[in-house]
Structure formats: structure tokens, C-alpha cells
Amino acid sequence: MASGEIFGIIGLSGAGKSTLVRCINMLERPQSGKIIVDGVDITALSGRELRLARRQIGMIFQHFNLLSSRTAFGNVAFPLEIMGMPRREIKSRVTELLRLVGLEDRASAYPAQLSGGQKQRVGIARALASNPKVLLSDEATSALDPTTTHSILRLLKDINRSLGLTIMLITHEMGVIKEICDRVAVIHNGRIVEVGTVLDIFSHPRSSTAKAFTRDILNLDIPDALWKNNKGLNGKLLRISFIGESAARPVISSVVKKFQVDANILYGKLDYVQDTPFGTLIVAISGDAPHVEGAIEHMTSLGLRVEMLEAPPAAGENGKAAEKCGVGEAG
């Protein structure tokens, strides 16, 4: 994990995500290996040295873990009191943090008086109290509604940019990874099975776990209605996946002109990953066989991923890839 990045860890329930986080802050001691934080092997520390090292690692919890008997101000102040910081400095620091998370006017409110999103903002301010170098987020948005989730993710991204803070974000939601992470590691049965930029994982997933996550978020399955309404399609049915600059090219129209084929766009989806367009088209191409093959080869040469599809054997099932004609595997 590089300094200043937002690094995601994604996996199914029980894959080992939370255990990994607890090892990183040494709430659980790993059986082997080392944990290096800012050049220090914290697995070699114990007692006071370990307590001091933990101050460099902030933690945001899924269910907030706020003290119900303390106000928002008191919850953020709590770790600073344990550190022995003078009261005047605590007041200044807590006020600064509540302003950072947008809750300066809710300083005297108790957790029961706060919404879920406000509670998590208090949790974020508390995690930042000791001025950590690394911030761990363990499923911090999974208990929140989509709108609140988006606002919390934007806050984390703003904190990352303004403070240069390194964030490790644990989640089982690919949408969270897609929205704010720079890189991501995929964990399965306690092992990291794939690591890459978010764009790489979305465009060329290698592990079965990553493929399942990206398929869910990009919704690459063929709608049942497409098969029902186009039983008499002529030619070849193609799924064309594109990314980056290729999304802005008039590929279909140029193929039609250059290879003298007919192209009927039946379905399409466009999304963005790290501000890069990424999408899929379902296209029926017909014409003379050599021209159709030439069109497919041409699209592949442009960096598009092309799959030939065939109708499912029974009504209501999704189409499957009959032949892979492009780069890599289908997501």
C-alpha cells in the first residue's frame, strides 16, 4: 500500500477482511510474517511501543462504536484524553475535527440524537484525533443508505486529498471500490488472489472472485427480454466491451462503412471507473461472412473485447459466450 493512496480490500463475507484489518492494527497477532507501517515492523513491538505505534493507525468501525453517554465532542475527545493531551489543546483539536467532518454545530448532541451518517462522521473525526498516518475503514458504509454512503465516501476522499492520509478500505461492495479507491486487492479464503488498479480489475479481472464482483456492478448479463424480442436475428450477436479512449470513437459506424456490414445495436450500458468510461454493447452484425470476420478482427485490433453470443437453450436464461474473439476473458 503506497503512502497517500486509498487502497481497497474486497471479498465475500468470511473471506478474512476483518481479520486482516485486526492484524494490521495488531488487535490480532499474525501467526507469521511482518506488518510494516511507515517503515516500522509493528509485529516486533509490545507494551508501550505498540500502544504508541497504534496511534498512527486510525480505525473507523461499521457500527460506529460511539460511547452513548458522551456527546459528539466527548467521543472525539476521548482518545485525546487517554493520550494525556491538555484540555485546551483537546478543545481546539476536537473543534477542528468536527468542522472537518461537517458536524461543528452538533458538538453537544449525543449519539441517540444523531443520524447514522452523522454517527459515522463522529467516528471518522475520532479516528483522526491522534493525527494518524494510516486510516483503516472496516465496512464503514455497509450500515448506511446509498445517499449517506455516497456522502461518507466523498468525505473520505476529501480527507485523503486534503491531509494526504493513507486509507485502507475494507468492503464487500464493489461500488464502494469503484467510487473512491486507487488500487484494490481481492481476498478469498484468507488469501490475496489479485491486486491491481481499480481500472485494471474492472477491465481485466483474473480471479473468479473479481469476475463475480465486476459482473455484478457492471451488469454484463444479457437481459431476458433481448432474447425474447429478437428470436429471428440474422448474423452474429456480439458483446463488445470498451474502455477509455475507445469509448469516444465511432467504432460501429466506421465498421459498417469499412466492411459493408449491417449493425443493429440492441443493448448498451456505460459506466465510469476513476473517471474513465467503461461499457458494453450488444450488437447484431450481418453481412457476407468474410466481411463480418473482418469487422470483428478490426474491432479487436482497436483494443475492444469482442465475444460471440448464442441464444440460451431455454427461455429465460442469459446468453453465454460461445467463442472468445477479443482480448482476455469475459468479465
Residue pairs with C-beta under 8 A, 6 or more apart in sequence:
1 7
1 166
1 168
1 183
2 166
2 183
3 164
3 166
4 160
4 164
4 165
4 166
5 160
5 166
5 167
5 182
5 183
6 156
6 157
6 160
6 166
6 167
6 169
6 180
6 181
6 182
7 166
7 167
7 168
7 169
7 181
7 182
7 183
7 184
7 185
8 168
8 169
8 170
8 171
8 176
8 177
8 181
8 183
8 184
8 185
8 198
9 17
9 20
9 21
9 168
9 169
9 170
9 171
9 184
9 185
9 187
10 17
10 171
10 172
10 173
10 174
10 177
10 184
10 185
10 186
10 187
10 213
11 17
11 172
11 186
11 187
11 188
11 209
12 172
12 188
12 209
13 172
15 187
15 188
15 189
15 190
15 209
16 187
16 189
16 190
16 191
17 138
17 139
17 170
17 171
17 172
17 187
18 138
18 139
18 170
19 28
19 190
20 170
20 187
21 59
21 136
21 138
21 168
21 170
22 28
23 29
23 30
23 35
24 35
24 37
24 57
24 134
24 136
24 168
25 54
25 57
25 59
25 136
26 35
26 42
26 43
26 45
26 50
26 53
26 54
29 43
30 43
33 43
34 41
34 43
34 44
35 41
35 42
35 43
36 42
37 53
37 56
37 57
37 133
37 134
38 56
38 133
38 134
40 53
42 50
42 53
45 53
55 83
55 130
55 132
56 130
56 132
56 133
56 134
57 132
57 133
57 134
57 135
57 136
58 127
58 128
58 129
58 130
58 132
58 134
58 135
58 136
59 127
59 135
59 136
59 138
60 120
60 123
60 124
60 127
60 135
60 136
60 137
60 138
60 140
61 123
61 138
61 140
62 138
62 139
62 140
62 142
62 143
63 143
64 111
64 116
64 119
64 120
64 122
64 123
65 123
66 75
66 111
66 119
66 122
66 123
66 126
67 74
67 75
67 78
67 111
68 110
68 111
68 112
69 110
70 78
70 110
71 107
71 108
71 109
71 110
72 98
72 103
72 106
72 107
72 108
72 109
72 110
72 111
72 114
72 118
72 122
72 125
73 94
73 98
73 107
73 108
75 111
75 122
75 126
76 94
76 97
76 98
76 122
76 125
76 126
76 129
77 90
77 94
77 129
78 126
79 126
79 129
79 130
80 89
80 90
80 93
80 94
80 129
80 130
81 90
83 130
85 93
93 129
94 107
94 125
94 129
95 104
95 107
97 125
97 126
97 128
97 129
98 104
98 106
98 107
98 125
100 125
100 128
100 159
101 121
101 122
101 124
101 125
101 155
102 121
102 155
103 118
103 121
103 122
103 125
106 114
106 118
109 118
111 119
111 122
114 122
115 148
116 143
116 144
116 145
116 148
117 144
117 148
117 151
117 152
120 140
120 141
120 144
120 148
120 152
121 152
121 155
123 140
124 140
124 152
124 155
124 156
124 159
127 135
128 135
128 159
128 163
128 165
132 165
133 165
133 166
134 165
134 166
134 167
134 168
135 156
135 159
135 165
135 166
135 167
135 168
136 167
136 168
136 170
137 156
137 167
137 168
137 169
137 170
138 170
139 170
139 171
139 172
140 152
140 156
140 169
141 148
141 149
141 152
141 153
141 171
141 173
141 176
142 171
142 172
142 173
144 152
149 176
150 179
153 176
153 179
153 180
154 180
156 167
156 169
156 180
157 180
159 165
159 167
160 166
160 167
160 180
169 176
169 177
169 180
169 181
171 177
174 213
174 214
174 216
174 217
175 217
177 184
177 198
177 201
178 198
178 202
178 217
178 273
181 198
182 197
182 198
182 274
183 195
183 196
183 197
183 198
184 195
184 196
184 197
184 198
184 201
185 192
185 194
185 195
186 192
186 193
186 194
186 195
186 201
186 207
186 209
186 210
186 213
187 193
188 207
188 209
193 207
193 209
193 210
194 201
194 205
194 206
194 207
194 209
194 210
197 274
198 273
198 274
199 243
199 273
199 274
199 276
199 278
201 210
201 214
202 214
202 217
202 218
202 273
202 278
202 331
203 241
203 243
203 273
203 278
203 331
204 327
204 328
205 211
205 213
205 214
205 329
205 331
211 329
211 331
214 331
215 221
215 331
217 271
218 269
218 271
218 278
218 280
218 331
219 269
220 239
220 241
220 269
220 280
220 330
220 331
221 318
222 239
222 267
222 282
222 309
222 318
222 319
223 267
224 315
224 316
224 317
224 318
226 266
226 267
226 282
226 319
227 311
227 312
227 315
227 319
228 315
230 266
230 284
231 311
233 264
233 284
234 284
234 286
235 261
235 262
235 284
235 285
235 286
235 287
235 292
236 284
236 285
236 286
236 292
236 296
236 308
237 266
237 282
237 283
237 284
237 308
237 309
237 310
237 311
237 319
238 282
238 283
238 284
238 285
238 296
238 306
238 307
238 308
238 309
238 325
239 280
239 281
239 282
239 306
239 307
239 309
239 319
239 321
239 330
240 251
240 280
240 281
240 282
240 283
240 299
240 304
240 305
240 306
241 278
241 279
241 280
241 304
241 305
241 306
241 307
241 326
241 330
241 331
242 251
242 277
242 278
242 279
242 280
242 281
242 303
242 304
242 305
243 276
243 277
243 278
243 279
243 303
244 276
244 277
244 278
246 302
246 303
246 304
247 270
247 277
247 278
247 279
248 277
249 302
251 299
251 302
251 304
252 263
252 265
252 281
252 283
255 261
255 263
255 285
255 295
255 298
255 299
256 262
256 263
258 295
258 298
259 287
259 291
259 292
259 294
259 295
259 298
260 287
260 288
260 291
261 285
261 286
261 287
261 288
261 291
261 292
261 295
262 285
262 286
262 287
263 283
263 284
263 285
264 283
264 284
264 285
265 281
265 282
265 283
266 282
266 283
266 284
267 281
267 282
268 279
268 280
268 281
268 282
269 279
269 280
270 277
270 278
270 279
271 277
271 278
271 279
272 278
282 309
285 292
285 295
285 296
286 292
287 295
296 306
296 325
299 306
299 326
300 306
300 325
300 326
300 327
303 327
304 326
305 326
305 327
305 328
305 330
306 325
306 326
307 321
307 323
307 324
307 325
307 326
307 330
308 321
308 322
308 323
308 325
309 319
309 320
309 321
309 322
310 319
310 320
310 322
311 319
312 318
312 319
312 320
321 330
324 330
